[in-house]
Amino acid sequence: MMTRFVFAGALIAAIGTVLPCRSVAADSCAQPNAPATVIRAAEPATPPMAQQQHIYGVVHVRVALDDDSKVTSARVWDSPSAILNQAALAAAKASTYQTEVRDCKPVASTYLFTVTFFDPNAPRRER
């Protein structure tokens, strides 16, 4: 962690007296507390069997991260079909994350990764 120092110069009062100001050490970071986030989400490959059987939907994967933002485990939290699970897990594990930051220090945490498998034949809604 990098420590920044803010130096305040001398303050000159209205009557011309020079008042010294203390140097202020700031042990601050841009975001002292931040939840875990995904930096780059890997694109999932829809399993051929899911395409053949027209199985689509949203899979939630709970990803455990260490304090270096490395994936230590991933497990399916919620899924419309077991056929989609392996592809969702692979995408979650291949993604890049930033672990939680607490008091300016990265800590081991979890992230709920969401994978949406779209039906390629269904009309897309405008965003």
N, C-alpha and C positions, 0 to 999 in steps of 0.2 A: 504494500500500500504506500502510495506517495503522500507525503505530508506537505501541505502548502503553508507558507508563512506570509502573512499580510503585515507589512510594515507601515505604520502610521507615522507621518512626519511630525514636525513640531507645529503646534497650534499657536498662532499669533492672536492674542486677544485684542480687543478694540483699543486698549490703552497702550499697545505696543509691547506688552510683556510676552515673553516667550515661555510657553508652558509645554514641558515635554509630554509626549504621549507614549504609553507603553507599546511595545511590539506585541502583536496578537498572533498566537500560534493557532491556526485553524486545522483541527483534525477532521476536516470535512471531506466528503466526496460528493459527487454530483447527485447521487440518490442514496442516502444512508440506509433506506429500507425499500426493497423492491421485491415483488414476487418473482418466482421462476418464470421464464418466458422461452418461447421457441425463437431462435434466430433464423434458421433456415429449415423449412419443413420439406422433407423428402416426398416426392410424388409416389403414391402407391400404384402398384400394378394390379389391376382387377383380375382376379383368378378366372381362367377360362371357364371353369365349371359354374362360377357365379354368373358369367355372361350368358352361358347356355341356358341356365335356369332362371334368368332374369332376377337375380338376387342383388339388390342394391340397398344402400342405407348408410347410417352413421355408426362408426365403431369408436368407442372411447377407450384409450389405452392409458393406464397409469404408469408413468415413467419415473423411476427413482434416479436422482442425480447425486453425485458426490460433490464435495466443495470445489472441485475443479471443473464442474459442469459436464462431467463424463457420465454416460448412462451406465448405471450399475444393474438395473433390472427393468423389465417392462412386462406388464400383464394386462390382459383385456379386462376392462372394467364393465363394459356394456357393449352388446353386439346384437344385430338383428339375425345373424347367421354365423355358425362356426366356420362356414366356407370362407368368410372374409377375414377371419382372425389372423392367419399367418401373414397375409399381405399387410394388414394394419400394423402388426408387430414389427415387421421388417421396415416399414416406413418410419415408425416411431424410433426404432433403434438407429436408423440411418440419418435422422434429423440432427440438427445442431441446436444446443440450448445454452441459456445463461441461467445458472442456478440462482436461488433466492439470495438476496443480500440483506443482512440484518446488522444494524449498527456499523455499516460500511465494510462488513466482512462477509465473504461468500460462505454459505452454509449448505450442508447436504439438505436436499428437499425433494419434493415430488411435483410433477407437472401432469396435468390431464391433457393428453394429446388427442385431438379429434381428427378422424379420417372419414371423409365422405366419399362413398362410392356412388357415382352418378350412372344412371341409365343413359347410354349414349343416344338412344332413340327418343328419349323424352324431350319435349321442348324446354329450352332453358328460359328461366325468368330473367328479366332485366334487373340489374343490381342498382 
